[in-house]
Amino acid sequence: MGEPAGSVRVRGQVGPGSYLSRVRVESGAMNYEIRASMLRPPRPEKRVEPPPPVYRTVSARIIEMEGRSERDQRVLIDQGETAGLRRGQKGRLVDKGRTLAELEIVEVFAEGSRARVIGRMKGVVSGETRAEIQVPVN
């Protein structure tokens, strides 16, 4: 089965994208059909996964516990902006290796921060309790 009479075959290398074709007739009308196909499908783009984030732990002393109800407890700690702490970073309260609560930094000062206690405390804060905040390493 060959080409229909009056047909033209154009071959060439093309990349993915949109193309515009023009068919022109000198006089009268003409029926036409345009077909396009690729001999080989395009290669998928290689997706490069970013490396997983790396964190360092900043350990801080507890200066003061704030809040009167379990729903609104805050912790004032002795590490802040100079130690790399930023609002929204997560951490935990730890006493003798045991996690007492999860934390989120809500306010940062040069040499201190305020963190919100997430959920209920699982113990009592003592003089040995530390806040451990995960700080990304850039």
Buried (B, 14 or more C-beta within 10 A) or exposed (E): EEEEEEEEEEEEEEEEEEEEEEEEEEEEEEEEEEEEEEEEEEEEEEEEEEEEEEEEEBBBBBBEBBEEEEEEBBBBBBBBEEBBBEEEBBBBBBBEEEEBBBBBBBEBEEEBBBBBBEEEEEEEBEEEBBBBBBBEEE
